[in-house]
């Protein structure tokens, strides 16, 4: 079903995976933290290769100083860079990797796992949207963007959660469309949470900051991107922003509830350690929403991101719900943050 010809020279491949793990773990994103609970080193390596390759282009686009001020020539150059990156993904899939540790590791991952290039194709489309529009017009536009920015890495994560080693082959018995169906609402839930949590911090990116809340949502509550910048400067949210944030909070909860309906079937199909990693990931984002509600949706006055202690509390909650070795899980958790 998969297991195409593997890459030669295991020592360079191992070093490539090590470098991918460093890139994937930079700033300890939640997806990486959850993946650390995968017991299979091969599956963890695959996650790191996929995630590092995605961060490579995401970091380029996020690092732009001012998207609104891009000239036509600059936009064209950036779109070409995205297509070049996607070409390297396709070459890795064809087991003809470009130079560099990420491409070597990704090619080795494609040789072992029956992953399509669809998540990377969707991410490229989302990055192109970032280049072509400084703001999202409405919810439908943001949904389209989320297919690459959020659903794409989440689908790879879910695919690996559902993968099993059988007769020396790594096999996911679910069709790709089934994996997407089981992932989509959870990914949207996590991304809405991310947007709410980081709305203040995103305004620090580049010269004018980034605004991921759609203009239609802002307009509905009588707000503009400039209003967000003023709240950032004042370190206080207005009543209108809190009302909008509560509205988005409820939407995120709706996607969480829909997404959790798939978990029983996933749990029946996946290894226990990966089910635990998935549950921990979802619990982190759910606890983040709890914190946003607790601070009365004023993300300009208080940091809505979970502290290490708060994430440790989430881990303890997830361990209480799942049948895992709590000492081992806590040791993994502590090692992640001690390495940072």
N, C-alpha and C positions, 0 to 999 in steps of 0.2 A: 504493500500500500504506500509505503514511503521508502526511507532508507536508500536513497540514491548513492552513488559512489562518494565515499567520504573523502575529505581533504587529506593529503599526505602530510608528512612532517608534523607529528603530534606536538613537539616542543614549541614551534612557532605558534601553532593554533592555541595551545594552552596559555601562552603569553598574551595572545590576542584577546582571549576571553578575560584574562585578568585585567587588561586595560579597559575592556568594555565594562567590567564590574565597577571600576573606579568612576567611569563616566556615568553609568546608570545610577550609582549611589551618591553622586554629588548633591549635597544639601539634603540627602535622605528623603526623597519623595515617598509618599505613602505606598505607591505601587512597588517600589523597590523594597521598602521595609517589609511589606507583606510577603514578597517573593523570597525573602531570606528564610522563611519557614518551609520552603520546599526542601525535602530531604534529599532528593536526587540532585547531585551536582550538575549532571548533564542538562537537566531541565532548568535549573537555575542559570546555568551558563547561557542557554538558549534565550531565556528572558533578558539577560543582560545584553546579549548581542543585538536583539531586536530593539530593546529600549534605547540603547546607546545610539543605534543607527537613527532612530526617530529623533532623539534629542539633538543630534548633529544638525539637522535642518531647522528644527524648532528654535534652537539657540540662535541661529543666524537671523531668523525673522524677528524673534523677540528682542534681539540686540540692536535693531534699527533705531537711530536717534529720533527720527520724526517721520512717521509714515505719511502724514498729510502733506509734507513738503517734498516728497519724492518727485523727481522729474520723470518724464516719459522714458528717457534713456535709462535712468536708474531702475525704474520698474521693469523694463525689458531685461536688464542685466540680472536682476534678482529672480525673475521668472525663469530665465535661462539657467541660473544656478540651481533652482528647484528641480528643473528637468534633468540637469546633469546628475544631481543627487539621486533622482528616481532611476536614471539610467544605471547608476552604480548598484542600486537595489536589484534591478532586473538582471544585471550581470552576475551578481551574487547568487541569485536564484538559478541562473543557468550554470552555476558552479565555475564561473570564470571571473573571480573577484578582482576588482581594482586594487591598486596598491593601498596598504594601510590595514591596521589591526581590526578595525571595525568591519571592513568588508571581508577580510579573511574569516573572522568569527561568524559573521552573518551567513556567509556561503557554507561554512561547516554546519551551521544550524539548519539551513535549507536542505542540506544533504541528509539530515537525520529526521526532520519533522515534516509532515505533510501540510505545511503552511503555504497558503497562496500569497501572492504579492498584494492582494486587495487592500489590506490595512495600510500599506505604504502608499499605494495609489491614492487612497482616500486622504491620507495625511498630506500628500503633495497638493491635492486639490484645496485642502483647507489652508495650507500655507500660501497658495496663490490668492485665495480670498483675502488673507491678511495684507498682502501686497497691494491688492486692487481696491480695497475699501477700508478707510480708517475707522468706520463704525458699522455695526450691524443694523440694518433697517428695521427688522422685525424678528419675531420669534421663529418664523419659518426659515429665515436666512441663517439665524444662529443654529437651528437644528441641523441644517445642511453642513455648517461649519463643524459642528460637534461630531459628525460622522468621521472626520479625520482627526480632529484635535483631541477627542476624548474616547470615542468608540473604538478607534483604530488600535491604540495600545491596550485598551481593555479587552478587546477581542483576542489579541495575542496572548494576554495573561490567561483568559478563560480557556483558550485552546490548550495551553500548557497544563492548566488545572485538570482538564479532561483527558490528557494524554496518559497512556499506560505503556509500560515496557512488556512486550509479548514476543517471545522467540527472537530476542535481540533486536526487535524493531520498536520504535516509538510510534504508537498508533492512537489516533483520536477517532473513535467510532462515530462521532457526531459529524454530520455534514456541516460545511462551513456556514450555511444559512441558519442551521439550528444553533450553532455557537453564537452567531450574531443575535439571534432572537433572544437567547438566554442572557445576553450581555447588555443589550442596548439601553434598556430602562435604567439599569444599575449605573452604566457609564454616564448617562444624562444626569442622573441624581448626583453622582460625584462631581460632575462638572458644574452644575448649578451651585452646589455647595462651595466649590472652588471659586466661582465667580463672586459669590457673596463674601466669602472669607477674605479674598484678596482684593476687593474693590478699591480699598484705600492704597494698598501697596502697589497695585498696577498703575496708579497715577504717578508713581515715581519713575516709571520706565520711559526712557527717551526724554525729549524736551517737553512734550505735552501730555505724556502718560498714555496709558491704554485704557479704553473703556469697552468692556465686553457686554454690558447690559444693553440690550437693543434699544434703539431710539424710540420705538413705539411704546416700550414699557416705561421709559422715562417720561415721554409725553403724556401718557395716561395719568401720571401722577404729577404733572406740571413741572417736570424737571428737565434739565439740559446737562450735557457734559460739563459745561462751565460751573453749574451748581455743584457738581461732585468735586470739582477742583476747589471751590470755595469751602466746602465742608472739610476737605482735606486740610486746608490752611487753618480753618477754625478749630479743627480736631473735635468736631461735633456734628452729628447728623441732624437734619431737620425732621419735623414731623412727617413731611411728605416722603422723604427717603425711607423712614422707618415703615411707613405704610406700604411703600413699594417693596421693601425688603421682606416684609411679612408675606406679601403676595407671592414673591418668588420662593420664599421658604416653604409655603404650602405646595407650590408646584413641585419643588424638589422632593418633598415628602410623598407626593402622589407617585412620582417615578420610583422612589425607594420601595413603596408598598407593592407596586407592580413588579419591580425587579426581584424582590424577595420571593415572589410566587414561584420563581424558577429554581430556587435553591434546593428544594427537596429532591428534584430530579437530578440536579447536578451532584448532590451529595451521594446519591445512589450510584452514580457513574464514576466518581473520582476517588482517588486515594485520600485517606483521612488527613494527612498533613496538608494537602493542597486545599481541601475543604476548609480546614482551619485557617489557612492563609487568606482564602477568599472571605470567610466570615469576619476575620480580623480587619481586613481592608474596609469592608462595608460598615463595620462597627465604628471604625475611626471616623468615617465621614458622617455617620449618624450622630456620633458624639459631638462632632464639630457643629452640626446644625443645632444640637441642644445648646451648645455654648453661645451660638449666635442669638438664639432666642433668649438665653439667660441674660445677655448684656443688652437686651431690649433693642436688638438690631442696629446698635450704634457701633459699627465697625470702624468709624473714624476716631472714636474716643478710646476704644479698647481693642487689643489684639485678639482676633477671633481664632487664630491658629492654636492648636492644642500644644501645650508644653510637653516635655518629655515625661514628666510625672503624670500628666493627664493621659498620655498615650499608654503609659504603663498601667494606669487604671483600666483603660479600655482592654488591654491585653488580659488583665486579670478577669474582667467580665467575660471575654470570649473564651478563656480557658475554663471558666465555670460552666459555660454552655456546651463546650466540646470535650470529647474524651481525648485529652492530650497529656503528655508528660509536662507538668507545669514547671518543674525545675529546669528542664531542657529548654522549654519555650522562653522562660525568663532569661536564661543564659544567652540565648540567641539575641533577644531584645537588647540586653545590656551591651553585648559585643558590638552591635551595630552602632550604638551611640559612642562607645569608647573609641571606636576606630575613626570617628569623624573629627 
